[in-house]
Amino acid sequence: MDHSINESSESRRREETRIALINHHGRIPVIMKPIGSTLPALTPCRYLLPVDMTIANLRNIIKKKLNIKSHEAFFVMVKGMMPLPSLSIIQIYDDYKSPDGYLYLTYALQEFFGGTGMI
């Protein structure tokens, strides 16, 4: 494996986040990716989110963008954990940002209340 490619890529992302934080004060650089193949990837997957946006607000925005049905539970996670819906993006960023400066969030869904596969 060529480590110079990964180092260059991480170095480039570090520079991107540095510039974003300077030029877009009050915004946090976030990369969002789906877990598994049941949901499509958001396009684009990189965002500059307001520091005061809550996880609940973000979850609702993504649900609308992906047309998630009401009988499907939608989850936003950071490092495999579900943050409290009331937490703001800056609170999560301060604790979980990656070395490249991005906050990596994942999302998934689970059907409930009459979804397929229920007994």
C-alpha positions in Angstrom: 0.0 0.0 0.0 1.3 3.4 -0.9 1.2 5.5 2.3 2.2 8.7 0.5 -1.3 8.7 -1.2 -3.1 8.5 2.1 -0.8 11.0 3.8 -1.3 13.4 0.8 -5.1 12.9 1.0 -5.2 13.5 4.8 -2.9 16.5 4.4 -5.3 17.9 1.7 -8.3 17.3 3.9 -6.6 19.0 6.8 -5.9 22.1 4.7 -9.6 22.1 3.4 -10.9 22.1 6.9 -8.5 24.8 8.0 -9.6 27.0 5.2 -13.3 26.2 5.7 -13.1 27.1 9.4 -11.4 30.4 8.6 -13.7 31.4 5.7 -17.0 30.1 7.1 -17.0 31.1 10.7 -19.8 29.5 12.6 -19.8 26.4 10.4 -18.4 22.9 11.0 -17.0 20.7 8.2 -18.9 17.4 8.1 -18.7 14.3 5.9 -21.8 12.1 6.0 -22.0 8.5 4.8 -24.6 5.8 4.9 -24.1 2.5 6.8 -24.8 -0.4 4.6 -26.5 -0.4 1.3 -30.1 0.2 2.3 -29.8 4.0 1.9 -28.3 6.1 -0.9 -25.3 8.3 -0.2 -26.1 12.0 0.1 -24.8 14.1 -2.8 -22.7 15.9 -1.9 -21.5 14.1 1.2 -19.5 17.1 2.5 -21.3 19.9 4.3 -20.6 23.0 6.3 -23.2 22.9 9.1 -24.1 25.7 11.4 -22.5 25.2 14.9 -25.9 25.5 16.6 -27.7 22.9 14.5 -28.8 20.0 16.6 -28.7 16.3 15.7 -32.5 16.4 15.7 -32.6 19.2 13.1 -29.9 17.4 11.0 -31.8 14.1 11.2 -35.0 15.8 10.0 -33.3 17.5 7.1 -31.7 14.3 5.9 -34.9 12.3 6.2 -36.6 14.8 3.9 -33.8 14.8 1.4 -33.8 11.0 1.3 -37.6 10.6 1.4 -37.5 8.4 4.5 -41.0 7.0 5.2 -42.7 7.6 8.5 -42.5 3.9 9.5 -38.7 3.9 9.2 -36.5 4.9 12.1 -33.6 7.0 11.0 -30.4 7.3 13.0 -27.4 9.6 12.8 -24.3 8.3 14.5 -20.7 9.3 15.3 -18.1 6.6 15.7 -20.8 4.0 16.0 -22.7 5.8 18.8 -26.0 7.7 18.6 -25.6 11.2 20.0 -28.5 12.8 21.9 -30.9 14.6 19.6 -30.5 17.8 21.6 -26.7 18.0 21.1 -25.4 20.7 18.8 -22.9 20.0 16.0 -20.2 22.0 17.8 -20.6 19.8 20.9 -20.1 16.7 18.9 -17.3 18.3 16.8 -15.3 19.2 19.9 -15.4 15.6 21.1 -15.3 13.6 17.9 -13.6 15.5 15.1 -11.0 13.5 13.2 -7.3 14.4 12.9 -8.1 15.8 9.4 -10.5 18.3 10.9 -13.7 16.8 9.6 -16.6 15.5 11.7 -17.5 12.1 10.2 -21.2 11.1 10.7 -22.9 8.0 9.5 -26.6 7.4 9.1 -28.8 4.3 8.9 -32.5 3.3 9.1 -34.6 0.6 10.6 -38.2 -0.2 9.8 -40.7 -0.3 12.6 -44.5 -0.1 13.3 -45.8 -2.1 10.3 -42.7 -2.1 8.2 -41.8 -5.2 6.2 -40.5 -8.1 8.2 -42.6 -7.4 11.3 -44.6 -10.2 13.0 
